[in-house]
């Protein structure tokens, strides 16, 4: 049976140009974004989040595949390893609290299959384990203070 996607995915990232003012968004540290599902609550499940910026189709695939697994009855929690998401790679889920809402962030391993909390993980991949506020670039953080 084909599952119906009945949730939304939001994606905030760099490189988006405003049609009205012409300014280009540069809110996040290079290589990062904030992509989230909205609607997992229907299944009494935390929302999913992905912060490593990849091709938008891969982001959609990742979050939608996890959503479909939840529709099928799978329950994910902090620390789970998901080995049926990407061929040849595992993903890890880490719980975050964002504005009082529990999220499960999808952590992608570096090319050597190391996660942010593993010794020797490439620095740019370790940023996935930071709170979302720390992934805003320094110009944005300066303007917010």
Secondary structure, 3 states (H helix, E strand, C coil): CCCCCCCEEEEEECCCECCCCCCECCCECCCEEEEEEECHHHHCCCEEEEEECCCHHHHHHHHHHHHHHHHCCCCCCCCCEEEEEECCEEEEEEEEEECCEEEEEEEECCCCCCCCCCCCCCHHHHHHHCCHHHHECHHHHHHHC
